[in-house]
């Protein structure tokens, strides 16, 4: 890997209130850059400890333990005055101290390395920007200097200047600052460029952690972006909501909250909506004003783009759909990443990338409020009207107002009121040395110039004397309060008048009828023989018939109902989505798809690109993924995880028995030594096989993909550990079938990661390279050695691993240590308290992650057991001692083993496997992309396969690391005179003694003609398909007698009837 000698391309940074994000244009596309924890967003927080400073993930984990010296919300302070009423209100809620500095500047006070330190908001922001710079440099392997940073559309000059200063402090050259909703519109426009014809109107609704913007833009074919109007509030966002709900309802349970009292309260979504109704109404009012400013009807909006984590609040989405008469919201733009995405496109353009689609981008932004000067009579004379495109330069001529005037004071204001003093004073400057003359004889030329970053410079020149005065507006007095802005701007139009409503309803009715006619006509004209296409057309014909009947029966239908039916016909789930790739992980799962000429990792409903592999069974609900993980501490006995550690295994397996001791849920022995998980669900005891639990997780990833693609998903490629045996592979395939998926292929996890790397670096690969994949997941470990040839040929040379070793084994060591310490200190056995063990496990997992970036951490759990507060400090050295090799040390040991060779960090460790699977899914579903179709994969079988001979010897038919798919033959002879039956025992393993290996199955060949021993020849055929599943056949060569066994490990695989039962249960 290259060192940091050369400079990286310009990056795009979304500097958020609660989270920040960084992106770059590379390999012909935008890449969102993950941090050292694999997350694509990084907390905008800085923690000052006794010995170190933490930024990002590590800092966020300090909020509860070290609140007075953990700083967040710097964006809510930057460019503001201490006396600002909103700053004063925030200070009451912040746990850290803010004092008044010189010129009314707020300063943050912390204790750092034993001393009190004062920091400006610009300094804190610069630390966060510096962290984003480091993340990009680690990913790109080069120095990063140039950046485009985004700011809220309603940031004033002072806030913009302060943000620019923060970038300079962080060592960045700020090429441009662009408004956040504009960046999101650019992300949408470039991502959907091929689908845009003519001109479309796009509304960006950006509700982030601490700011809110609404922007209305037009996007023209070819990449021209023109902002028509903006509105917003720089001090309103997700942090102003009391709670954020993801599931239908959430329990808040805090053990030992105060004076040993356990606090529990249930908040329903309805209650949440009720508590925050005024905030929801505020969103809609700002939206209405933006539409008014743009002089647009809401029916003219073609796309509504949601940006910012707070747009996931269900009520926000519901209100927007309601406001826009049922129009579907665009969810194909990632709300947490779109702004950085757009900024990176502008950074690529300014850096001079040769990509045509980037260079064609033309951006025209606007200024949010009018700008002008005070003239005689305290009047406000506008020089630049609000919503004027920027950058811009405007000139205005003025004359002296009294005889012999030698000095002029120029007051620059921002606002919409006629009286100057009712607007916001940005600054004042003095022009002196004016030659004495009668009033009106001396002419001034004032120039207002706004640059691309939205920063204003005002100059005044005496035309006859060559005297020039200049002022760059930095807003020394602070920003105009939002309430005052609202008084300035008056609504120009009224909506929802009766005649307009009637006209809209007639138009909606006619549009639906036209849609029905157009689709019917197209179906009649469609003459194809393809069975799948014909089936889809039949589905569409049924849908048309249903809507036609509904229209006849509902002549008085509302606009909302009519538009919903039209949307159903145009975008309903009639067609199937492309094949998806699923990484079914022990702790987290991930799903990806090939779309728009590239791989897209699909975010779940919380915006996360990985979903916890957990299922929780409650009194009334079943939660899967994010909601389930939050139940581990509260509902441990009925929250199931680690299904991958059980799938395809025996209850009597020593590793299963070892895990059972650590799991808080109950596992019992079922028929044929099959492990069964027992939970209480809806008041009843239920038993589930690992395949069923895995199918629920696969079903969740299927739902995530369908919500993202807007189509029904059927086809999938699933990854499995390279060392999974046939039983585990078949069980995984069964889980996919139960989830309603057609499993096109199963591929080994490290092979999928190699494919992701190879396609991503295809242009850089010449000849042949050797790639080692080191895959240490939550519950499994694989090492794979492959060669990648120029053109996309992937050949696996060897694999090794352990299907029962991963990150959870590190967690277990920490848990064991804590349990022993608790017992030593308090003489109490924590193991008897499942809820306490669930809380401890969650805390240890978090501690492990912190130790990846910090040298020490504390685990603090109030009222853990028997009213006892538990606290323990872990250093990285102690963690290494407990585990001998941990997450940070893994990287150190690998570098040491390979003589200091740099490790490749450009492949996302949490997403690479799903990305590789999605590439194979795209190939199998026939995508026309040349890069995908050129991929040629040759994988291997991890263990030798053979038959038992001479009593107890293993005769290998297929050696380990043989390329698959493969078919091998071997001849055998009868071992006794007049032998009429031969038993074949099929084993997998590397030991000489057959019974020391793993028995896959046994079958018999009968009807052999009597003859002396060794005269009758039997030919055995071992056939392994592309999924690694084995079929063994035996043929008596002198006859037509053939016996066959597909190795499904009947002791572990589900009968067909059982699979069908589970499919029905899954559909309930």
N, C-alpha and C positions, 0 to 999 in steps of 0.2 A: 504494500500500500504506500502511496505517496506521503511524504512528510508535508509540513505546512509551509512549503517554500513558495508555492504559487497561490495567487489570490482566488478565492471562490467567487461565483457569480453573486449578484445582488440578491438579498433575501427580502421576504415580506414578513412584517411582524404586526400581529394584532395585540397591542398592549391593553389588556382588559382589566377591569376593576377586580374581578375575582380570579380569572384565569387568563393566561396569555398563550399565544400560538405562533409558530414560525413555519414558513414554507419557502420552497425554492423551485425554480424551473430547471429541470434536469432531464436528460434523455427524452426530450420532446414532450414533456408533460410536467404538471405541477406535482410536487411531492410534499406532503405534510410531514415535518420532521419530528420523530418521537424523541422524548427526553431519555435520560439514563434509566428510567423506570419503565420505558416502553409506552408511556402515555403521550398522546398527541397534543394535549394541553397541559400547561404547567401552572400551578397556583401562583398568583401574583402576591407572594408573601415573602417577608424577610424576617428571620429570627436571629436575635443576638444572644449568644450563650456566654458562659464564663470563659470558654476557651476558643470558640469558633463562631462563624456566621453561616447560617444555613439559608439557602434561597430555593424557593419552589416547593417540591414534594416534602423535603425534610422540614422546611419551615412550617408548612401547614400542620404537620403532626405535632408541632410545639404549641399550637394555639391554646390547648387545654392545660398543658403542663407549665408553660412559661408565657402566660398571657400579656404581662406587662412589657415584655421585650420582644414580642412577635408582632410585626407590623404588616397590616393589610390595608386595602382601600386607599392606597396612595393616590389613585386616580381621582378620588373624591376630594382631595386636597390640592392637587397640582394647579397652580395658577390662580388660586383663590386667596382671599384675605382671612385672617383669623377672626375678624369681626363679622364675617358672613354668617347670616342666621342659619344657613344649612350646615355650615361647619360646626357652629355651636351646638346644633341639634345632634349631629353625628358624634361629637365628643362625649356626650352623655352615654352613648352606647359602646364606645370603644374601650377596651381594657387597658390600652396604652395611654401615655400622657402626651398632651399637645399643649404647648405654651405659645404666647404671643412674642414674636421676634421683632426685629427692626422693620419699620414701615409696614406694620400690621401683618407681617408674614407669619404663617403658622410653622412651628418647629416641633418635631417629634423627639421626645426625650426617652432614652433607653439606658439600661445598664449593660455595658459591654466590656468584658475583660476587667471587671471590677471597678470601672469608672462610668460616670454619667456622661452620655454623649448626646449631642443634638444634631438632628438631620432635617434637611428640607425635603419636601415631597419629591422634588426633582432628583434628589440623591437616591431615595428609595426606589423611584422608578428607574433610575439608571442602573441600579443593581439588578433589577428584574430584566431590563433590556440586555445587560451584560450576560445574564444567565442564558437568555435566548440566543445570544451570539455564540456562547460556548457550546450550546446544544447543536447549533448549525455547524460549527467547526468540527466537533467530534464526528458528526454524520458525514460531512463532506471531505474531511481530512485536509482542509485548507484554511488559511486565514480568511476571516470574513470582515470586510470593511464597509461595504455599501448596503444600505437598507432603505426600504420604503416602510414607513410607519403609518398606521391608521389612527384617526382621532374621531370622536363623535362629531356628527355634522354640526351640532350646536355648540361646540367648543369655540370660545372667543379667542381673540388674538393673544391675550396673555397666556391662556391655557395651551395654545398651539406653540407659542414661543418656549414655554416651560417644558413642553414635551420634547421639542427640538433640542433644548439644552440637555435634557436627560440622555438623549441619544448621543450627543457629543461627549458627555461625561463617560458614557459606556464605551467610548472608542469607536463609534459608528459615524460614517458619513451619511447623513440623512439626505438621500437623493430627492425624496418627495414625501410629503405628508398628504394622504387622501382621506376623505370622509369614509367612515365605516360602512354605511349602507351603500355607498357608491362601489366600494371594493366588493361587497357581496353581489351587487348587480353585474359587475365585471366577471366574477366567478361563474355566475349563472350563464351569462352571455357566451363566454368562451366554451363552457361545457356543453351548451346546446346550440352552438354556432350553426351546425349543419341543418338544424330544424327551423332556424329563423329565416323567414322570407318576408321581404318588405320591411315593415316597422311594427314593433310591438311595444305596449306600455307595461312596465314592470314596477310593482310596488314592493319595496323592501321594508319589512316590519322587524326592527332590530331591538329586541328587549333583552339586554344583557344583565350582568350582575349588578351594575351600578349606574348605567346610562340607558337612555331610550331615544331612538331615532326612527323617524318615518321618512322615506325618500321615494319620490316618484320620478322615474326615468323612462326615456324611450331608448330602445336598442334597435339599431338599423342593421339590416343585412350587410355583412362585411366587417362588423365590429365597431360601429360608431355608437358611443354611449353618451347620451345627453340628459343631464339631470334637470328636471322641470321645476321641482319644488322640494324643500326639506322642512321638517319640523321636528321638535323633540324636547327633551329635558336632560340636561347633563347630570342631574342628581336624582334619577329615578330608575330603578331596576329591580332585579330579583331579590336583592338584599332588603328591599322595602316590603316584601311579602313575609309574613310570619313563618310560614312553612311551605314546602314544595311537595306536592303529592305526585307519586308515580303510579302506585297501585290504587285500587278503588278506595281503600282506607288503610291507615297505618297506625300502629300502636307506638306510643312513645313510652319506653320503660327505662327509668333511671334508678338503678339500685343504689341505696345509700345516698340519695341526693343531698339531704341536709339533716344533721343530727340523727343519722342512722335510719332515716325514714325512706322507704322505697316509694318512688313516685311513678304512677302509671296513669295515662290519660289516652283516650281514643278520640281521634279527630277524623270525622268523615269528610269526604270530598265536598259534600253540600255545605258543611260547616266552614270549611276552608274558603269556599266561594263566597259565603256570607260575610266572613271576616274581612275579605279583601275586595268587596264589590266596588268601593270608591276608587280603588287603584285600577280595577278593570275599566271602569267608566272613564277614567283619566286617559287610558290608552286610546279609547275610541274617539274621545274629543280631539286629541292631537291628530289622529288619523283623518278625521273630518276636515280639520283646518288645512292639512297638507293637500287634500283633494281640492279644497276651495282655492288655495293658492295656485295650483296647477291648472285651474279652470277645467277640471275633468269630472265627468260623471263616473260613479263607481262601476257602472256597467262597461266602461271603456277599458278597464284594467284586464290585461291578458294573463298575467301571472302574479301571484302573491307569494313572495319569498320570505320564509321565516328564518331569522338569524338571532343568535343569542340563546343561551341555555334556558332562559325563562319562558321562551316561546313553547317549551314542552308542556307548560301548565295546561291541562285539558280545557279549562274555562277560556283561556286566551284563544285557543284554536277554535273552540265552539263559537265565541263571539265574532271572530273574524269571518268564519263561514256564514254566520247569520247576517252580519253586516253586508257581506257581498252576495247576498241572496243565494246561499248554498254553493257557491263556487268552491271547487276543490283547491286546497292550499298546496303549493309546491314543496315537496319533501325530498326532492332529489339533490338539494344543496345541503351540505352538512352544517347545521346551525352553529357549531363550535369552531368550524374550520374555514367557512366560506370567506370570512374577512381577510384572514392571512393568505388564503388562496388568491383572492383578487389583488392584494398588495404585491404578492410574488409575481403576478403577471406584469404589473407596472414596473416592478424591479427588473424583470427580464427585458422588457422593452427599453428601459433606460440604460441597461447594461449592454444593449446592442445585439441581443440574440438574433440569429438569422432566421428564426422560425417565422414563416409568413403570417400565421394566424395571430401571433403575438404582435408583430410589427404593424399589422393592420388595425390594432386596437387604437381608437381615438376617443379620448375622454374629455367631456365638457361638463365641469361641475359648476355649482352656483354659490353665491354668498347668501347666508340665511336672513340678514337684516339690512335695511338701507343704511348708507353711510353718507355723511355730509357735514357742513359747517354751520355755525351760528352766524346769522347776518343781522342787520339792523332791525331792532324791535323784538329781539329774542326769537326770531323765526328760524326754523330749521330748513336749510336749503339742501336738498338731496343732490349729491353728485353721482353716487352709484346706487340705483334702486335695488331692493331686495330681490333675490333669485336671479341676479345678473350672472351670466356665465363667467367663470374665472379660468385662467388668469385674465385680468383686464386692466386697462389704463384709461381713465377719464379725465378730461380737462374742463375747467370752468373759470371764466373771467370775472373779476371783482374790481371795484374802484375804491379810492379813499372816501371816507364818509364825512370828513371835516377839513377845513382849510389848514394848510401847512402841517398836515399829519406826518409825523416822522417815524411812527411805530404802529404796527398792527398785531393784535393778538388773535390768533386763529384757534377756535375751539372746535374740536372734531367730535361728532356725536354718532351714535348708532341707534336706530329706532325708526318708528313709523309715525310719531306725533308731529303736529304742526309747530307747536311751541318747543323750542330747542331744549329747555331745561326739563321737559317731561320725557326726554330721551336719555340715553346712557352716555355720559361723558367718557370718551376713550382717552383723550389727552389734549394738551394745549401747547402751542409753541409761539415764539415771538419773532417777528421780522422787523429789524431796526435799520436805521440809515436811509430812510426814505427821503428823497430830495423834497424840500418844502414846495408846495404848489396848491392852487385852489382845489377844493374838494371835487372829486370826479375826474381830475386830470391824470392822476397816476393810476395805471392799470396793473393789477396783479393777475397772474395765471396760477391757479391752484391745480395740482395734479394728484389724483388719488390712484394709487397702483396697488392692486392685490395680486400676489404671486400665486403659483400653483398650489402652495401649502395653505392659502387663505390668509396670509399675513399681510397687513396693510402698511404702506408707506405713503405719507403725505408730504408734498413739497410745495412751496410757495415762491414764485419768482416775480420780481419787479421788472417788467419787460423793458423799461427805458433805462434802468440802471445796472442790470446784470446781477442784482443781489438775489441770493437764493437762501431760503430756510428750509429745513427738513425735519420731519418727525416720523420715526417708525413706531407704530402703535404697539405698545406692550401692556397697555391697560393697567397702569400703576394703581388705580383705585379699586380694582376688582371688577368682577363680572356683573352684568345686569341680572337681577333676580328673575326667575322664570315667570313669576306672577306679574311682574311689570311688563314683560314681553307679551304676555297674554292680553293685557289691557291695551297694548299698542295695536294689535292685529284684530281687525273686525271681520266678522264673517260677511262675505259679499253675496252669497247665494243661499237659498233655503232648499232642503231636500224633502222628498216624500210628499209632495203636493198630490192631491187626488188625481188630477188629470195626468200627471207624469206616471203615477203608479199604474193607472189604467193602461196607458200606452205601453209601459214596460211589460205588463201582463200579456197583452195582445201579441207583442213581439216575441215573448217567450213561448207562447202557444204556437205561433206560426213557425218559429225556429224548430220546435220539436217535430211538427208535421213535416217540415222540409227534411229534417234529419232522417225520419222514418222512410220517406220516399227515396232519398239518395242511397241509403244502405240497401233497401230492397232492390233497387235498380242494379247496384254493383254486384249483389249476390246472383241475380239472374244472368248477368253478363259473365260471371265467373265460371269457366268450364275447365275443371281440373280433375285428374284421376287419383291424385294423392289421397290416401285414406284419412290421414290425420287432418289435412286441410278440409276435406269434406265434412269430417266430424265437427270441426270448428264452425263451419258454415251452418250446419244444422243447429248448433247451439245458438248461433246468432239469429236464425230464423225463429226459434222458440222465443227468444228475448223480444224480437220485434212484435210477434203476435201478442205477447203479454202486455207490452207497452201500448199497443193499439187498442186492446180491450180496456185497459185502464183509462186511456184518453177519452174513449166513448162514454165511460161511466163517471168521469170526473170533469165535466165541462167547467166547473167553477174552481178548478185547482189553483193553488197559489203559485206565485212566481217561483218560490223556493222549490215546490214540488215539481213544476214543469222543468226547471233547470236541472234538478237532480236526475230526472228521467233521461234528459238529453245527455248528461255526463255519463250515465250508466251505459247508454248505447255507444257512445264514442270511446269511452275509456274503461268500460266494465271488464271484469276478469274473464273474458271469453277466450282470449288467446293465452297460450302458455308462455311462461318466462323462459329465458335460456337456462341451461344447466348451471348449477351452482357448485362451489367447492366448500366442503365443511371440514374444519379441524375439530373433531370431537375430543376435547381435552379432559384430563382428569379434574382439573380445578376450573378452567375456563374453556369456552368453545368460541369459535370464530367462523364467520361465513363470508364468502367473497364471490364476485361474479365478473365475467368479462363483458364489458359494455363500453360503447363509444371508443373502441380501439385500444382499451387498456383495462387493467384489473382494478376493480373497486372493492375495497373492504367495506362491508355493509354495517353501518352503526345500528344499535338496537334503539328502543324507544327512549332510552336515557342518553343517547348520543355516544355510548361507549362501543368500541369496535370489538371488544371481547365481552362475552356474557358468562356469568358464573354457571358452572355445570352443577346446579343444585335444584332440588325440587322440595318445596315445603307443603305439607298437608295440614290445613287449619280446620277449624270447626265448620266453616262455611265455604272456604275457598281452597284452591290449589294454586300456589305461586311457583313460577319457574324463572330462573335467572336472577336478575338483580333483587327482586322482591324476596326470593327464597333465601339468598345469602344473608339478607338483613334479619332472617328468622333464626339463624344458627345459634345466637346467644339466647334469644327469647323462647324458642320452641325447639330445643335440641333433639328431643326424642322423635320428632316427626319431620325433621329437615334432613333430607338425604343428599349426600355428596359422595364423591369417590366411587361412583357406579362403575367407572372404567377399571377400578382395581378388583372388581368382583366379576365382571362380565366374562363368561366362558370358563370360569374357574370352578373347582370343587369346594364344598364347604369344609372338607377335611384338609384342604391345602394348608400347609403350615403358615404361609404368608397371609392367607385369609384369616386364620385363627389369631395371628398376631395383630392384624388390623382391627379385628372385632373388639379387642381389649381397649382400643383407643376411641372407637366410634361411639357417639352418644346414642345412636339409634340401635334398634335390636335386629340381629340377623339370626335366623334359625335354619336348621337343616331340613330341606325339602326332599321330595322323591329323587332317587338316583343321585343322592349326595349333592343336590343343587342348593346353593344358598338363597334364602328368601328374606326380604326385608319386611319387617312388621311395623306398621304405623297406625295411629288413630286418625281416621278421616271421616268427617261428618258424623262423629259419635260412634263409629264402628271400627273394629279392628280389620285392617286390610293387609294382604300379603302381596308383595310385588317382587318379580324377578329383576335382576340387574338390566336385562334387555328392555323391560318395560320402562324403567326409570330413564335409561339412555334414550329410548324412543321419545320420551317426553321432552328431553333436551334437544334432540334432533327436530322434533316438531316445533319447538320454540325458534330454532334457527330458520326453519322453513317459513314460519310466520313473519320473522324479521325480514327475510328476503322478499316475501310477497308484499309486505307493507311498503318496502323501498321501491320495488319494481312495478307495483300496481298490477301484477299479473299472478296467475296461479303457477306455483313451482312444483314440478314433478321430478325432474331429473337431477341427480346429484352425484358427485364424486366425493367419497369419504376417505379420510386418512386414518391409518392405524399405525401403532408402533411397529418398527421393522421386525421386532422379536415376538410379535403376537403369533401364537400357534393357530392351527386350522380351526380349532374350537372357538377361539376368541374372535377370529375373523368372521366365521359364520354367525356367531352371536351378534356381532356388530351389524352384519348385513340384515339379520332378523330385525334388529332395532330400527333400521332404516325403513324396512317394509312396514312395520307396525306404525311408523310415523307418516306413512302415506307417500314415501319416496321410492322412485325407481333408481336403485343404486347402479349406475352405469359402470363404475369401476371403483375398486379400493386400492389406494396406493400407500406405500410406506411413507411415514412422516418425514424422515430426513431426505428422501427422494423428492418429495414435494417442495421442500425448502431449497434444494439444489435447482429445481426447475425455476422457482421464483427468482433466485439469484441469476441463473443463466439468461433468462429472458430479459431481466432488468439491465444486465450488463452485456447484452448480445453484441452491441456495436464495438465493445472494447475487447472482445475475445477473438484472438487470432490463433490459428492452429488448434492445439489441444491443451487444456489446463487440467490440473488435478485439484479437486475441491474436497475438503473434509468438512462434514456437517457434524457439529457437536450439539445434540438436541437434548437438553436437560429441562424437562417440563415439570408440571406439578406432581405427576405421579409415575412417569416413565422416563427412561433414558435410552437414547440411541446414538451410536456413532456410525457414520456412513462415509465411505470413500468412493468418489465418483470421478469420472472424466467428462468434461464438457468440450465438445468439438465445435469449431466455427460452423455456424449454420443451424445450431440447435439440436445436436445429437447428445443425449444424456445416457451414459453407461455406468451403472453401479458396479463397482468392483468388489466391495465387501461391506458387510454390516456386522455390528455387534451391539450388545446393549443389555438392558434389564427392564422387564415390563413391570417391575415393582420397586423402582427407585426414582425419586424426584424431590421437588421442593418441599412436599409435605413431610418427607422424612427429616428434613432440617427442622421444620416446625415441631415435629414430635420430640426431637432432642431438647428443644427449648421448653416445651410443655413439661417433659419429664423432670427437667432441672427445677422448674418453678414448683412442681408438685412436691419434690423432695425438700426444697427450701421451706415451703409452707408447713410441711409436716415437722421438719426439724425445729422451726421457730415456734409454731403454735400447737404442735401435737394433734393436729387435725388432718383427716384424710380427705383431700379434695376430690378424689376419684369417685366418691359416693354421690357427689352433687353434679349432675349432668349439666345443669344450667351454668354453674360456675365453670365447669370444664369448657363449655362452649364459649363463654366470654374470654377465658384464658387463651384458648386456641386462636380466637380472632385477634387478640392483643399480640400474641406471639408472631402471627403471620405479618401483622403491621410492623412489629419490631424488626423482623427479618428484613423487610423492605427498606426500612430506615437505615439499617446497618450497611446497606449497599452503597449509601452515599455519605453516611456519617460514621464517626468513630465510636460513638456510644449512643445509647438510648435508654429510656426508662419505661417500664411497664407498671402502670398505676391503675388499680382496680378497687374502687370503693365498695365496701360491703360485699366482698367476693364470696365469703362463706362464713356462716355463723356470726355475722355482723363484723367480721374482721376485714379491715382495709389492708390490701396487699400491695406492696411496692418493691420492685427489684430493678437494679441497674445492670444492663448488659453492655459490655464493651465488645468491640469487634474481635479483640484477642480472645475473650471468653467464648464467644460464639465459635471461633475457629477451633478452640480447644474442645468444645463439645462435639463439633461436627468434622473436624480435621480438614474438611474442604467445603467452603460455603460460597455464596453467590459472588462476592467480590473476589474471593481467593481463587475461585474457578478460573476467572480471567487471568489472574496473576500466574497460576500454575500452568495454564496453557501457553502463555507467552514464554514462560521459563522452559517448558518442555520443547517448544519449537525455536529455541535459541533466540528469544527476543522478537520473533516475527510479529508484526502488527496483526491484530484480529480484525476481521471485516465486520463493521458495525452498520453498514448501509442497508442491510436486510433487517426488517422489523422482526424481532424475535417472537412476538406474539401473533403476527399476522402472516409470516412467510409461508407457513404450511397451508393455510387456507388459500393463499394466493396461488401457490403451485397447483393445488387441487382444482382451482377455478380455471387455470390454464388448460388442464387435461379435460375438464368438463366442456370448455369451449371447443376444443379439438373434436371431442366425441359427438358434440351436437352440430358439427359441421360449419363452424364460423368460417367466413371467407378470408379472414386475416392471414396473410402470408406468414407472419412471424409465428403464429400459433400452429398453423398447419405444418410448418417445417419441424416442429418439435417431434423428436423421435426418442422414445424412452425404452431402455432395457434395464429392468430391475433384477434382483437376485433373490433366491430363497435363503433364509438366514441359517437354517439347520439342515443337516443331512437327513435323508429319508430312505428307508429300506425295509427289508423283510427279515423275520427271524428264521434262521436255518440251524440245522444240526443241534436242535434242542434249545440253545440259549445264546447263539451268536447273532450279531446284527450284520446283515449283508447290505451294504450301501448301494442303492440304485441311482439316487440323485445326490451328489455331494453338496455340502453347504456352499453358498455363494455361487451357485449355478444360475445363469441368466434365465429369467422367466419372461413370457410363457415358454414351457419346454415339455418335451415328451421323450421318455427314455424307456428302452426295452431291456429285459434280461431273461435268459432261459434258465429253467429249473427242471429237475427230473424227479420222478417218484422215488421215494426212499425205502419202499418195502415192496415185496412181491405181491401181485394181485391187489394193489392199492386202488380203491375206488373213490376215495375222497381226499382232498388236500385242504388243510386249514392255513390261511395266510394271515399272519399277524404283522400289521404295519406299524413301524416305530419311527420316531423323530428324535434325533440326538446325535451325540458324538462318542458315546461309550461303546466299547467292544461287546460287552455283555448286553444282550437285548433288553433285559428287564431293568437295567439301570437307566434306560431311556424312557421317553414318553410314549405310551401306547395310544396310537391314534384310532385304531379300529381293527376289526377282524372279520374275514368273510371266508366262506367255504366254496370250493369247486367240487361238485359231485358228479356221478355218472361216468367216472373215468373207466375205460375198458380194462378188464383184468389183464395183467402182463407182468413179466419179471421186472424187478426194480431197475430203475434208470432207463427203461426202454421207452416209457411214455414221457414226452417232452411237454412242459407247460411254459407258455410265454407270458411273463408279467409285464404290464405296461403302466408306468407312472406318468400321469399327465397333470401338469400344474398350469392353471389358467392365469390370466393377467392379474386377477385379484389375489393370487397366491393360494388358491384353493385346489386341493389335490383329489384326483380321481384315479383309482387303481383298478385295472382289469386283469383277469387271468384267462388265458385261452388254452384248451387242450388241442395241440396242433394237429393231431391225427383225426380229430373230430370237429364238429361245429359247436362244441360245448364252450360257452363263455360265461364267466362270472364277473360281476362288477361291484365296486364299492366306491362311492364318493365319500371322502373323509369328511364327515360332519360331526364326528365325535358324539355319537348318540347319547353318551353319558352326560353331555353338556348341552347339546343343541335342542331347540324346541321342536316338538311335533307340529305338523302342519295345522292340525286342529287348534292347538294352543296359540299359534301365531294368529289364526283367524279370530279367535276369541279376543286376543289383545287388541287387534285392529278395531274390533267393534267397541271395546272399552275406550280406546283412544278417541273415538269419534263422539263419545257421549258428552 
